[in-house]
Amino acid sequence: MVLVATAAIVPAATVASAPLLPLPLQPVMFAVGPFITFIMLLVLDNWVPQWGMGELKHRLRQKLKLQGIEIPSQGYFVGFSPSFHPKLYEGQLFWDIGFLQLHRGQLSYIGDRTQFVLPVSAIEHLTTVRPRIEWFRPELIQMQWHNPGGAIGSGYFSIKEERSSLQLRRANRQLAKLMCQWQAGKGSTSPIQPLAELLCPQLGPVTSAPIEQLSNNIRVLWGQVLLASIAVSILLGFSALEGLYVWGVASGAFTLLLLPALLYREPSDVAERSPHLQIPS
């Protein structure tokens, strides 16, 4: 809702402030209005998705504590999804949130929906990839493993506790490098051993949808932008032409913000990947 409100308020402010400028500068104000609106949306899109993550982390830690699970400070607060490519889980990019820990020879994940341990020998593939879903979407850490029965599992992680998406990008790269060192048997690991009773992931059926279905959500957002533009224009007493400008700029800037998600297509194959962790330059 913050982004929707911003998309309508910034062009409305442009219309309201233009008459205060000398007449020759008023067309310039209207011309730069769309650029200012888009830049404001980009700035907020970098920060808004991370709002509330600190509180979410605290609540999950307390919930696990009530279950008798103490998470050491070395645990990384991450989002986890049980698929190799990004998908939607109830409209979200991540199916679960939890704490990732690297132990000597083992990786453990203690989450809200699932908990598991993977020996380093079970991990067949680690890589990082940046899906072009959002302008500031950070790299995801993708992983494939084999269960004791031989079945192949896959999932991806992303740090969730940074304040902005750009900070997440740096944090995910640092975690990817650490996992590379861990896989090679180097670097520091948690001195706390994982829970003995945890096994390789037993996730069961997980309902997901392709990223392309974001278009359904986007149609709803476009409707909200239209309603917000009409409401702001009526509130400020704009003429029909001025209201049309507000709606046109708001919808155009919002569409440009969502363009990566609209253009995203899930890769068709996952074959012939390197079995080693690849760190992007």
VOGU-3710 file (C-alpha; in Angstrom, 3 decimals, decimal comma):
1> mvlvataaiv> 0,000/0,000/0,000  2,948/2,344/0,625  4,063/1,980/-2,988  0,522/2,458/-4,319  0,055/5,613/-2,246  3,435/6,975/-3,349  2,635/6,314/-7,007  -0,451/8,555/-6,712  0,827/11,207/-4,275  4,035/12,170/-6,107
11> paatvasapl> 2,373/13,120/-9,448  -0,417/14,817/-7,479  2,248/16,899/-5,721  3,657/17,736/-9,149  0,283/19,047/-10,326  -0,278/20,995/-7,106  3,156/22,649/-7,099  3,417/23,474/-10,819  1,270/26,664/-10,594  3,670/28,009/-7,944
21> lplplqpvmf> 6,488/28,099/-10,502  7,063/30,715/-13,221  5,044/29,915/-16,326  8,059/28,833/-18,457  9,049/26,255/-15,817  5,643/24,640/-15,425  5,976/22,340/-18,486  9,388/21,263/-17,170  7,794/20,336/-13,844  5,188/18,195/-15,567
31> avgpfitfim> 7,890/16,598/-17,737  10,087/15,537/-14,808  7,129/14,347/-12,726  7,191/10,780/-14,133  10,929/10,442/-13,485  10,585/11,689/-9,891  7,703/9,264/-9,315  9,649/6,275/-10,622  12,763/7,177/-8,599  10,673/7,473/-5,430
41> llvldnwvpq> 9,138/4,061/-6,111  12,589/2,539/-6,650  13,871/3,981/-3,372  10,901/2,616/-1,445  11,065/-0,750/-3,224  14,607/-1,093/-1,904  13,456/-0,654/1,705  9,773/-1,576/2,122  10,105/-5,381/1,573  12,446/-5,579/4,583
51> wgmgelkhrl> 10,227/-3,726/7,026  9,288/-5,889/9,993  11,918/-8,595/9,413  13,602/-7,887/12,748  10,329/-8,425/14,614  9,618/-11,558/12,560  13,035/-12,953/13,453  12,449/-12,245/17,172  9,006/-13,903/17,145  10,330/-17,021/15,409
61> rqklklqgie> 13,247/-17,288/17,834  10,814/-17,072/20,760  8,500/-19,670/19,182  11,381/-22,109/18,709  12,551/-21,454/22,262  9,142/-22,553/23,550  9,696/-25,780/21,591  13,001/-26,288/23,392  15,185/-25,172/20,466  17,824/-22,545/21,214
71> ipsqgyfvgf> 19,217/-20,788/18,136  22,840/-19,645/18,629  23,938/-16,243/17,451  25,786/-17,884/14,535  22,476/-18,813/12,895  21,580/-16,929/9,705  17,962/-15,757/9,462  16,901/-16,809/5,963  13,974/-17,470/3,692  13,768/-21,001/2,280
81> spsfhpklye> 11,824/-22,498/-0,620  11,862/-26,175/-1,699  12,363/-25,637/-5,430  15,329/-24,966/-7,684  13,762/-22,003/-9,479  11,825/-19,176/-7,763  8,114/-19,838/-7,375  5,206/-18,286/-5,507  3,990/-19,697/-2,202  0,705/-18,074/-1,210
91> gqlfwdigfl> 1,850/-14,978/-3,089  5,297/-14,937/-1,438  8,689/-15,834/-2,887  9,637/-17,946/0,148  7,782/-20,941/1,557  9,368/-20,766/5,010  11,588/-18,626/7,235  14,126/-19,985/9,664  17,736/-20,191/10,789  20,513/-21,691/8,685
101> qlhrgqlsyi> 23,596/-22,976/10,509  26,847/-24,379/9,153  28,446/-27,097/11,282  31,515/-29,211/10,684  30,379/-31,481/7,886  26,704/-30,625/8,254  24,184/-27,934/7,378  21,092/-27,480/9,533  17,938/-25,486/8,911  15,528/-24,791/11,773
111> gdrtqfvlpv> 12,417/-23,116/10,399  8,799/-22,424/11,160  7,423/-25,098/8,800  10,288/-27,558/8,482  13,584/-28,514/10,130  16,351/-30,664/8,665  20,040/-31,518/8,615  22,110/-32,202/5,502  25,599/-33,737/5,566  27,988/-32,002/3,234
121> saiehlttvr> 28,389/-35,283/1,303  24,667/-35,178/0,385  24,910/-31,783/-1,320  25,408/-32,214/-5,052  25,105/-28,673/-6,308  25,475/-25,167/-4,896  25,245/-22,014/-6,929  24,036/-18,443/-6,763  21,660/-16,883/-9,263  19,892/-13,557/-9,494
131> priewfrpel> 16,389/-13,997/-10,930  15,224/-10,846/-12,712  11,990/-10,564/-10,745  12,576/-7,160/-9,136  14,941/-4,264/-9,801  16,832/-4,885/-6,557  16,281/-8,635/-6,180  19,475/-10,091/-4,631  21,116/-13,359/-5,606  19,539/-16,538/-4,294
141> iqmqwhnpgg> 21,638/-19,436/-3,025  20,420/-22,535/-4,853  21,107/-26,033/-3,599  20,496/-29,600/-4,747  20,959/-32,656/-2,527  20,250/-36,362/-2,467  18,302/-38,034/0,309  19,383/-41,420/1,750  16,911/-43,187/-0,551  18,497/-41,564/-3,590
151> aigsgyfsik> 15,738/-39,023/-4,295  16,942/-35,594/-5,403  15,807/-32,528/-3,494  16,346/-28,857/-4,236  15,788/-25,495/-2,603  17,021/-21,939/-2,368  17,897/-19,593/0,490  18,193/-15,851/0,957  19,223/-13,784/3,971  16,201/-11,925/5,398
161> eersslqlrr> 17,549/-9,723/8,195  19,162/-6,817/6,331  17,471/-3,421/6,132  17,383/-3,070/2,359  17,449/-5,206/-0,771  20,846/-3,807/-1,763  22,234/-4,830/1,627  20,692/-8,270/1,084  22,678/-8,604/-2,123  25,960/-8,098/-0,264
171> anrqlaklmc> 24,886/-10,362/2,607  23,899/-13,208/0,270  27,227/-13,003/-1,522  29,055/-13,185/1,810  26,971/-16,194/2,866  27,606/-17,864/-0,509  31,362/-17,459/-0,076  31,130/-18,816/3,459  29,195/-21,839/2,202  31,869/-22,378/-0,443
181> qwqagkgsts> 34,521/-22,451/2,279  32,322/-24,699/4,424  31,825/-27,150/1,556  35,586/-27,295/1,066  36,084/-27,952/4,773  37,525/-24,510/5,462  36,332/-21,481/7,376  34,547/-21,147/10,697  31,520/-23,240/11,633  29,045/-23,250/14,476
191> piqplaellc> 30,356/-24,973/17,630  26,771/-26,014/18,426  25,941/-29,438/17,009  22,574/-29,762/15,211  19,713/-31,659/16,798  20,470/-35,356/16,501  16,905/-36,334/15,676  16,736/-34,153/12,540  17,025/-35,895/9,183  17,363/-34,919/5,530
201> pqlgpvtsap> 14,445/-32,782/4,305  11,078/-34,561/4,421  8,921/-31,770/3,057  5,872/-33,609/1,741  3,584/-31,914/-0,787  4,164/-28,171/-1,181  1,738/-25,990/-3,127  3,397/-23,436/-5,374  2,670/-21,375/-8,473  4,920/-20,043/-11,253
211> ieqlsnnirv> 6,201/-16,481/-10,965  4,190/-15,656/-14,093  1,048/-15,732/-11,946  2,216/-12,481/-10,369  0,348/-10,873/-13,257  -2,898/-11,613/-11,395  -1,643/-9,679/-8,363  -0,379/-6,909/-10,601  -3,852/-6,381/-12,072  -5,144/-5,856/-8,557
221> lwgqvllasi> -2,359/-3,345/-7,873  -3,180/-1,443/-11,059  -6,771/-1,171/-9,842  -5,536/0,158/-6,502  -3,354/2,727/-8,285  -6,384/3,888/-10,284  -8,507/4,234/-7,137  -5,713/6,050/-5,285  -5,234/8,459/-8,214  -8,963/9,225/-8,364
231> avsillgfsa> -9,146/9,728/-4,587  -6,157/12,093/-4,486  -7,412/14,065/-7,495  -10,877/14,532/-5,964  -9,415/15,432/-2,579  -7,196/18,134/-4,099  -9,889/19,426/-6,447  -8,042/18,673/-9,681  -9,638/19,082/-13,086  -10,296/16,025/-15,242
241> leglyvwgva> -7,129/16,721/-17,270  -5,022/17,066/-14,127  -6,536/13,875/-12,710  -5,721/12,092/-15,968  -2,099/13,227/-15,612  -1,939/11,857/-12,055  -3,352/8,503/-13,105  -1,168/8,277/-16,234  2,060/9,016/-14,372  1,136/6,771/-11,431
251> sgaftllllp> 0,196/3,787/-13,593  3,185/4,266/-15,917  5,725/4,502/-13,089  4,140/1,544/-11,289  4,199/-0,552/-14,468  7,879/0,258/-14,963  8,573/-0,757/-11,355  6,883/-4,139/-11,948  8,381/-4,639/-15,420  10,989/-7,254/-14,319
261> allyrepsdv> 8,241/-9,451/-12,835  6,077/-9,023/-15,940  8,953/-10,070/-18,229  10,258/-12,932/-16,068  10,024/-16,433/-17,514  11,022/-19,538/-15,579  14,081/-21,258/-17,107  13,076/-24,346/-19,050  15,985/-26,571/-18,081  18,347/-27,038/-15,168
271> aersphlqip> 20,762/-29,420/-16,846  24,571/-29,533/-16,857  25,385/-27,290/-13,940  28,697/-27,117/-12,146  28,726/-29,077/-8,870  30,638/-26,293/-7,176  29,462/-23,032/-5,685  29,753/-20,273/-8,259  30,209/-16,762/-6,947  29,232/-13,990/-9,389
281> s> 31,877/-11,370/-9,982
//
